């Protein structure tokens, strides 16, 4: 058993400060992303989550340009983007997508300019790689309490508006008829989405943060239709896959032939995709088997009637 653990956990894994910080921040971010991600899937706003991630790229690159914290840039711009989407959007899905597309187009143009200035003014391409693909092992310990507070605020907001948000996510017209302030609830949801995207951007990067937001939620929604259980399972699955990605990235420095290590962002996204693929295939096979049994039962009934 000791030999097996030695092969799984390389020496120094639990004693390294960078790894402990990565596990804490990654776990906290995965919980928030899983909970918010379930509502994102139910509301059909995966495009909005992806767009806010691109908006976060603008904030992260702008923050690096002026020497500020990338997390601050991610949060400020994603929150501003979420507010703009709700301000110019409407309750219908078509209107939401239109508003999202407008904000996305503007943010991509500005982020391209900021990233260009980052590489020309500071003469480094490291900022671009960190902003786009994250650097979870480089997260400062001072980020831990900030991430914890933001996560608590986001989760608390979800708890407060849970019932009206769930009703508005399922049927906005019915929610409005029952007196739910759909526009306000939508704004609160987009704020929690912006926080989740901003936090995940510092772990696996802005362009990959959608995977942590959507992947675990989409996976568990295929398994259960109960929103509360889905949020719990999505949070647990996100934490498990994030921690496993950190472990594999740490161990990959001993993998032949290069011995340079694999990026955490790639490993986390690959694990999320693999988990979704397994659930999708198993669900499809289960549905196929049920249909086959039903066809056989119907055929048997027909034979008996004919006899």
N, C-alpha and C positions, 0 to 999 in steps of 0.2 A: 504494500500500500504506500509506504514512504517513497519507494522508487517511482511509482505511478504519479504521485503528487509532485515529485521532483521534475518529472518530464512535463507535466501540465503547467506548473507554476515555476518559472525560471527563478534562480536565486535573485533576491532583491526586489521581487515583485511587490510584496506587501510593505516592505520597508522604505521604498522609494517615495519621496514626497510628491513628485510629479504624478505618479500612478495613483496615489491616494486621492489627490485633488481631482484627477480625471474621473475616478470612480464615483466620487461624491457629486461633482457637477453633472457628469453624464447621467447618473441615476436620477437626480432631481429633474433635469431637463426631460428625460424620457417619461417620467410620470406626468408632467404637465402636457407634453406633446401627445401622450396617449389619451388623456382625458379630453383635451380640446379636439384632438383628431377625430374622435368618435362623432362629435357634433359636426365637424367639417365634412365627414362622409355622409351623415344623415341629411345635412343641408345641401349637399351637392356642390360645395364650394372649394373643392380641391384646387381649382384654378386660382381662386383667391389666395389660398395658402402659398401656392407656387409664386404668384405675383408678388406677395409680400416678401418672400425670400429674395426676389430680385430687387425689390425696393430696399431691403436690408443691405444689399451689396452697395448701393449708393451711400447709405449711411456709414457702413464700415470703411469704405474707401475714403469718404470725406473725413471721417474721424482720424484715420491714419495720416491724412494730408496735413491736418492742423495739429497733430500730436496728441489727440485725445484718445480715450479708451474706445476700442472697437465696439465693445458691448453697448456703450452709451450711444454710439452712432447707429448701431443696429436698431436699438429700441426707439430712439427718437424718430427715425425715418419710417420704421414699420408702423408705429402708432400714428404718425402723420398720414401715411399711406392708407391705413385702415379708416381713418376719419374722412379722407377724401373719397374713398370708395363708397362709404355710407352717405356722404353728403350729396354726391352726384348720382348715386344709384337709386333704384326703386325696388319694391318688394318682389317683382317678378324676376325669374332666373335670367331672362334675356337682358333685362336692365342691369342686373348685377354683373353679368359678364361684360357688358358694354362699359360700365364704370371701371371694372377691373382692368380691361384692356387699355383704357385711356391712361390710367395711373401707371400701368406696366410700361407702356411705350415711353412716357416721359422719364421714368426712373432709369430705364435701360440706357437712354441717351446720356443722362447725367452721370451714371455710374461709369460708362465708357470714358467720359472726359476725366472723371476723378482718378480712375485707374491709370490712365495715360499720364496724368500729372504725378501720380505716386511713383511711377517708374522713371520719369524724366527729372523731377525735382529732387527726389531722394536717391536716385540712381540705384534702385533695388527692385527686383522682381519678387522678393519674398513676401511683400505685403499682398500682392495679387494672389499668390498661392494660399496664404493664410486666410484671407477674406473669402475666397471662393471655396476652399476645401477644408478650412478649419485647421486647428492645431491644438488638440485637446491636451496633449502633454505639456504644452507651453502656457496653460492657463495659470494665472497667478492665484495664490491662496487668498488674496484679498477679494477675489471674484466670488468665492464660495458664499459668504453671507449675503452678498448682493443677489446672487442667483437664487438663494433660498428665500429671501424676502419677496422677490418678484414672482417666484413660483407660488408662494403662499397667497399672495394677492390675487393671482390668476385663478387658483383653485377656489379661493373664497368667493370670488365673483361668480364662478360657475355654480357653486352651491346655492348662492343667493337667488340666482335667476334660473335655477334648474328646471322647474316645472313650466314656467312660461316659455323658456328657451326650447324645451323639448316639444311643446305644442306648436310653437312657431316654426320649428324645424320640420315637423311632420306636415302641418297644414297652416300656412300663414293666414289664409282667409278666415278659417275657423278661429284661430287665435285672436284676430282682430275683432271678429264678431263677439267674442267673449270678453272683450275689453282689454286685451293684452296690448301694451304699447309696443307694437312690433318693431318700429323704427328704433326705439331706445334699446330694446332687447338685442336687436341686430348690432347696434353700436357697441354694447357691452361685450357681445360675443367676438366681434372683430378686434376689440382691444385685447381680449385674452388670446386670440389667435396671433396678434402682432407680438405679444410677449413671448408666446411659445416659439414662434419663428425666430425672433431675435435671440432667444437663449440657445436654440438648437444651432444657430449660425456660428456660435463660438465653439461648438463642439465638433460638428462634422462639416462646417462651411455653409455659406449662404445658398449656393446652388444645389446642395444636397440635403438641406434641412427639410425639404418637403417629404423626403423618404421617411424620416423619423416621425413626422407629423401624420402622414397618411398610411404608411405601410402597416404598422401594428394595428391601427384602428380598422383598416380595410380587411385585415386578416381575421380579427376576432368577430367582426360583423358577419362574416360568412359562417361563423360557428353559432352565434347566439343572437336573438332578436331583442333581448332585454338590455336597454340602454345602460342601466346601472352596472350590470355584470360586464357588459362590453367595455365600459370605461376602466373597470378594475383589471380585466384581463389585458386590455391594451397597454395599461401602465406597467403591469408585471412583465409582459412580453417585451416592451420597449426597454425596460431596465435590464432584463436578461440578455437581450441581443447587444445592447450597448456595452455592458460589462464584458460579454464574451468577445466583442470586437476589440476592446482595450487589451484583454488578455492575449488574444492572437497577435495583435500589433506588437506587444511587448516581446512575445515569444518569437516573432518572425525575424528578429535580429540574429537568431541562431540558425535560421533556415538557409540551406544551400540553394543556389550557388553564390548569390551576391553578398549575403550577410549585411544588408543595408536596412532591412526592415520594410514592412508594408504599411501604407497609410491607414490610420484608424477609420477615416471616413469611408474608404473603399470597403473595408471589412464589415463595418456596420451596415452599410447599404446592401452589400452582398448577402449578409445574413438575413436582413429584413426581406429581401426579394426571395431568398430560398424558403423562408418560413411561409410567406404568402403563397408561393408556388406549391408547397407541400399541402397546405390547407385547400387550395383551389383544386388540385388534382384529387385529393381524397374526397372532397365534397362532390366533385363531378362524378367520381366512381360510385359514391353512395347513391346519388340521384339516378345514375344509370341502372344500378342493381335494383332499386325500388321500382323503376319503370319496367324492368324486365319481369320482376315478380308480379307486378300488376297485369302486364300483358299475358303472362301465363295463367293467372287467375281468371282473367276475362275469357281467354281461349278455352279454359276448362269449363267455365259456365256455359259457353256456347255449345260445347260438345254435349254437355248434359241436357241442354234444352233440345238440341237436335235429336238426341237419343230418345 
